[in-house]
Amino acid sequence: MKKAIALVCAILMAATALTACGRKIIKNGDAPAPVSSAAENNQNNAVVDSSSSAADTNSAADTNSAADTSSAPVGSNVKVEASKNSKVSDGIKVEGIPFFDEYSKTIFLLITNDSGKDCSLDINVDFFNAEGKIVGTTSNSIDAVGKGTTVCEDFSCDEVFTTYEYKVVASESSYAPVDQNLTVDVSLLTNKVIVSLTNNGKTPAKYVWYDVFFYNKGQLVGHNYSYCEDSDSEIKPGATERSECSFYGEGGFDDAKVYFHGEGDYIS
């Protein structure tokens, strides 16, 4: 399953953090502060932005432009930007979020499907150093990306890089999309967020995972991810499942963006 190894590490880190803290402090009074599910956004609720002060995403409008770099890499002064040679299929829009810390050097790609049809995505990312030499390459695929929705995928390199180049190819999906049927509510606490996902569709949403980007005064200060599902690894029609995702950075956060993705039944 996607990100399974990293998820085990996250669970171990969470257990350590809870042992050290011994308690969980709610951020705003005696109850979590709910965040709007942004029902009117043009991503069909695939994205939840709890504040308009978070990183600008206007660069997604140009499918072949360099990605937005308004969020500086965490823990690094290196300027990282997308190569002008990056390519995508028609109607697929991409925004890159660089994230450097003591543990990883990662590019998160936010991919919006404006092709007018459901699809699967095959993604390749190459990394280059300041001299233009390739220092890493990685690939992944995402099934069941519904039209009008946005998905998030991470690509890491074990070398320092200053430029990256992506290729995103859309093709017919073998699985039914479900993201358009999911609505989300996010509660911000002091050291974590609680994500609630509701399935408003007629089919189960399977293997639903989500990424959380934590911001403080408009600056990206952390990232984490988790799954939101029941014991059958799905969110059943009409059901709401909840999951919490911890923040491990310093200085706290005051805002969060959530991107989620699941898949439906196999299309025979």
C-alpha positions in Angstrom: 0.0 0.0 0.0 1.2 3.5 -0.8 3.4 5.1 1.8 3.1 2.1 4.1 6.7 2.1 5.3 6.6 5.8 6.0 3.3 5.5 7.8 4.9 2.9 10.2 7.6 5.5 11.0 5.0 8.2 11.5 3.1 6.0 14.0 6.3 5.3 15.9 7.1 9.0 16.0 3.6 9.8 17.2 3.9 7.2 20.0 7.2 8.8 21.1 5.7 12.3 21.0 2.7 11.3 23.1 5.0 9.6 25.7 7.0 12.8 26.0 4.1 15.2 26.2 1.7 13.1 28.3 -1.3 15.3 27.3 -2.9 16.9 24.4 -3.8 20.6 24.6 -6.7 21.9 22.5 -5.8 25.1 20.6 -9.0 27.2 20.9 -10.8 26.8 24.2 -12.4 23.5 25.2 -13.3 22.2 21.7 -11.4 21.9 18.3 -11.9 24.7 15.9 -13.8 23.5 12.8 -12.5 24.5 9.4 -14.9 25.0 6.5 -15.2 22.2 4.0 -14.9 24.8 1.2 -17.9 23.4 -0.7 -17.6 26.0 -3.4 -14.0 25.5 -4.4 -13.3 24.4 -8.0 -11.5 21.3 -6.9 -14.7 19.4 -5.8 -13.5 19.4 -2.2 -10.3 17.6 -3.1 -8.5 20.5 -1.4 -9.3 22.3 1.9 -7.6 25.6 2.6 -8.5 26.9 6.0 -7.1 30.4 5.2 -6.6 32.5 2.1 -3.2 33.5 3.5 -1.7 30.1 2.7 0.6 29.7 -0.3 -0.6 31.1 -3.6 -1.7 28.4 -6.2 -2.2 30.6 -9.2 0.7 29.0 -11.0 -1.4 25.9 -11.5 -3.2 27.7 -14.3 -0.3 27.4 -16.7 0.3 23.7 -17.3 3.9 24.1 -18.5 5.0 27.0 -16.3 7.5 26.7 -13.4 5.8 25.7 -10.1 5.0 28.2 -7.4 7.9 28.6 -5.0 6.3 31.2 -2.6 6.7 28.6 0.2 10.4 28.5 0.8 12.0 25.0 1.5 11.8 24.3 5.2 15.2 24.4 6.9 17.0 25.4 3.7 17.9 28.6 1.8 18.2 26.7 -1.5 15.9 28.0 -4.2 14.2 25.1 -5.8 12.0 25.5 -9.0 10.5 23.4 -11.7 12.3 23.1 -15.1 10.7 24.8 -18.1 11.1 21.4 -19.8 8.4 19.9 -17.5 5.5 18.4 -19.5 2.0 17.3 -18.8 -1.0 15.9 -20.7 -3.7 18.2 -22.0 -5.8 19.6 -19.2 -3.5 18.4 -16.4 -2.2 21.3 -14.2 0.7 21.0 -11.8 2.0 23.0 -8.9 5.1 22.1 -6.9 5.8 22.6 -3.2 9.4 22.2 -2.2 10.0 20.8 1.3 13.5 20.4 2.7 14.2 19.5 6.4 16.7 17.4 8.3 15.0 14.2 7.2 14.1 14.7 3.5 14.5 16.7 0.3 11.1 16.5 -1.3 8.9 17.9 -4.0 5.2 17.6 -3.5 3.2 17.8 -6.8 -0.3 19.1 -6.6 -1.9 17.8 -9.7 -5.3 19.0 -10.9 -7.3 17.1 -13.5 -9.0 19.7 -15.7 -9.0 17.3 -18.7 -12.8 16.9 -18.6 -12.6 13.1 -18.0 -11.5 10.7 -15.2 -8.0 9.4 -15.6 -5.0 7.7 -14.1 -1.7 9.5 -13.9 1.9 8.3 -14.5 4.4 10.7 -13.1 8.2 10.9 -13.4 10.4 13.5 -11.6 14.1 14.1 -12.3 16.3 16.1 -10.0 19.3 18.4 -11.0 22.0 20.1 -9.0 23.2 23.7 -9.5 25.5 22.6 -12.3 22.6 21.0 -14.2 23.7 17.4 -13.5 21.0 14.9 -12.8 21.3 13.6 -9.2 18.1 11.6 -8.9 15.0 10.2 -10.6 11.7 8.6 -9.4 8.3 7.6 -10.7 4.9 6.8 -9.4 1.3 6.4 -10.6 -2.1 7.4 -9.2 -5.3 5.7 -10.2 -8.9 7.1 -10.3 -8.3 10.8 -10.5 -11.7 12.3 -11.0 -12.3 15.3 -13.4 -12.0 18.6 -11.5 -10.2 17.1 -8.5 -6.7 17.6 -7.2 -4.3 15.0 -5.8 -1.0 15.3 -4.0 2.1 13.1 -4.5 5.6 13.3 -3.0 8.9 12.7 -4.8 12.1 12.7 -2.8 15.8 12.8 -3.6 18.7 11.8 -1.4 21.0 14.5 -3.0 20.7 18.3 -2.8 18.9 19.6 -5.9 18.1 23.1 -7.1 15.9 22.2 -10.1 13.4 19.4 -10.9 11.7 18.3 -14.1 8.4 16.4 -14.2 6.4 14.5 -16.8 2.7 13.8 -16.1 0.9 11.5 -18.5 -2.9 10.9 -18.2 -4.6 7.7 -19.4 -7.8 5.9 -19.0 -8.4 4.7 -15.4 -9.1 1.1 -14.4 -10.9 2.3 -11.2 -13.8 4.5 -10.6 -13.0 7.9 -9.0 -14.5 8.8 -5.6 -12.9 12.0 -4.5 -15.7 14.1 -5.9 -18.1 12.3 -3.5 -16.0 13.1 -0.4 -16.3 16.2 1.8 -13.9 17.1 4.5 -13.8 18.9 7.8 -10.6 19.8 9.6 -10.1 20.7 13.2 -6.9 22.5 14.2 -5.4 21.7 17.6 -2.1 22.7 19.2 0.0 19.8 17.9 -2.2 18.1 15.4 -5.2 18.2 13.1 -8.3 16.0 13.1 -9.6 15.2 9.6 -13.2 14.0 9.1 -14.1 12.7 5.7 -17.7 11.9 4.7 -18.7 9.7 1.7 -21.7 11.3 0.0 -21.6 8.9 -2.9 -23.2 5.4 -3.4 -20.0 3.3 -3.6 -17.3 2.8 -0.9 -14.2 5.0 -1.1 -11.2 2.7 -0.6 -7.7 3.4 0.7 -8.3 7.0 1.4 -5.1 8.9 2.4 -4.5 12.5 2.9 -1.6 15.0 3.1 -1.5 17.9 5.5 0.7 21.0 5.0 1.1 23.1 8.1 1.6 26.8 7.9 2.6 29.5 10.4 2.0 33.1 9.3 1.7 32.0 5.7 5.0 30.1 5.7 5.2 26.3 5.2 6.5 24.8 8.5 5.7 21.1 8.3 4.1 18.2 6.5 2.6 14.9 7.5 0.1 12.4 6.1 -2.2 9.6 7.3 -5.1 7.4 6.2 -8.8 7.9 6.9 -10.7 4.6 6.7 -12.6 1.9 8.7 -11.5 -1.6 9.5 -12.3 -2.6 5.9 -9.9 0.1 4.5 -12.8 2.2 3.1 -15.3 4.9 3.9 -18.7 3.4 3.3 -21.6 5.4 1.6 -23.1 7.8 4.1 -20.4 7.2 6.6 -17.9 9.6 8.2 -14.4 8.4 9.2 -12.0 10.4 11.3 -8.2 10.4 11.6 -5.6 12.6 13.3 -2.3 13.8 12.0 0.4 15.2 14.2 2.7 18.2 13.7 6.3 17.7 14.7 7.8 21.0 13.8 8.9 23.8 16.1 7.1 27.1 16.7 3.6 25.7 16.1 1.2 26.3 13.3 -1.9 28.5 12.7 -3.2 27.0 9.4 -3.3 23.8 7.5 -4.1 22.6 3.9 -5.4 19.1 3.4 -5.4 17.1 0.1 -7.0 13.6 0.0 -7.4 10.8 -2.5 -9.2 7.4 -2.6 -10.4 5.0 -5.3 -13.6 3.1 -6.1 -14.4 -0.2 -7.6 -12.4 -1.8 -10.4 -13.9 -1.1 -13.8 -14.2 -4.3 -15.8 
